[in-house]
Amino acid sequence: MSLETKMIRSGIVVSSKADKTVVVKVERKFQHPLYHRTVKQSKKFMAHDETNACGIGDLVKIVESRPLSKRKRWAVLEIVQKAGE
């Protein structure tokens, strides 16, 4: 599969304690089907970080990948913004 067909999401790193793994919180906004209000929903994804370059609070882009472990199916594509910059 090429990069164009894989899903790309952006989110904030909430944990980087594990070796070569980060937990990324991705928020999405959508309109509630019945009440027509904007609802914010978040989900956490475990992503592979080969160089351990990500830290807590970094804004990153993650991309779908093959299963690397039981819960890790995403990989860090790029660090958009480092925390504190």
C-alpha positions as CSV (number, residue, x, y, z in Angstrom):
1,M,0.0,0.0,0.0
2,S,1.3,3.4,-0.9
3,L,1.3,6.4,1.5
4,E,-1.6,8.0,-0.5
5,T,-4.0,5.2,0.5
6,K,-3.0,5.0,4.2
7,M,-4.9,7.0,6.8
8,I,-3.0,9.9,8.3
9,R,-4.1,11.6,11.6
10,S,-2.6,14.3,13.7
11,G,-2.6,14.5,17.5
12,I,-0.7,15.4,20.7
13,V,1.7,13.0,22.4
14,V,0.4,12.2,25.9
15,S,2.9,9.5,26.9
16,S,6.4,8.6,25.7
17,K,7.5,6.3,28.6
18,A,7.8,3.1,26.5
19,D,10.8,2.4,24.3
20,K,10.2,3.4,20.6
21,T,6.4,3.9,21.4
22,V,4.3,7.0,22.0
23,V,0.7,7.4,22.9
24,V,-1.0,10.0,20.7
25,K,-4.4,11.6,21.5
26,V,-6.4,12.4,18.4
27,E,-9.4,14.7,18.7
28,R,-12.2,14.9,16.2
29,K,-15.2,17.2,16.0
30,F,-18.5,16.3,14.4
31,Q,-22.1,17.4,14.5
32,H,-24.4,15.3,16.7
33,P,-27.1,13.7,14.4
34,L,-30.0,14.5,16.7
35,Y,-29.1,17.6,18.6
36,H,-27.0,19.3,15.9
37,R,-24.4,20.4,18.3
38,T,-20.6,20.2,17.7
39,V,-19.3,17.3,19.8
40,K,-15.6,16.8,20.5
41,Q,-14.4,13.2,20.8
42,S,-10.9,11.9,21.5
43,K,-9.2,8.5,21.1
44,K,-5.7,7.4,22.0
45,F,-3.4,5.5,19.5
46,M,-0.1,3.8,20.2
47,A,2.4,4.7,17.5
48,H,5.9,3.5,16.7
49,D,8.7,6.1,17.2
50,E,11.9,4.5,15.9
51,T,14.3,7.3,17.1
52,N,12.5,8.2,20.4
53,A,12.4,11.8,19.2
54,C,8.9,12.6,20.4
55,G,8.2,14.1,23.8
56,I,5.1,14.8,25.8
57,G,3.1,17.7,24.3
58,D,4.5,17.4,20.8
59,L,2.1,17.7,17.8
60,V,2.7,14.8,15.5
61,K,1.3,13.2,12.4
62,I,0.8,9.4,12.5
63,V,0.2,7.0,9.6
64,E,-1.3,3.5,9.5
65,S,1.2,0.7,9.4
66,R,1.3,-3.1,9.7
67,P,0.7,-4.5,13.2
68,L,3.9,-4.1,15.2
69,S,2.6,-5.4,18.5
70,K,-0.7,-6.2,20.1
71,R,-2.0,-2.6,20.2
72,K,0.5,-0.7,18.0
73,R,-0.7,-0.3,14.4
74,W,0.4,3.3,13.7
75,A,3.8,4.9,13.1
76,V,5.0,8.5,13.6
77,L,5.2,10.2,10.2
78,E,6.6,13.6,11.3
79,I,6.8,15.9,14.3
80,V,4.8,19.0,13.3
81,Q,5.6,21.1,16.4
82,K,7.7,20.4,19.4
83,A,6.3,21.1,22.9
84,G,7.2,24.6,24.2
85,E,8.0,26.2,20.8
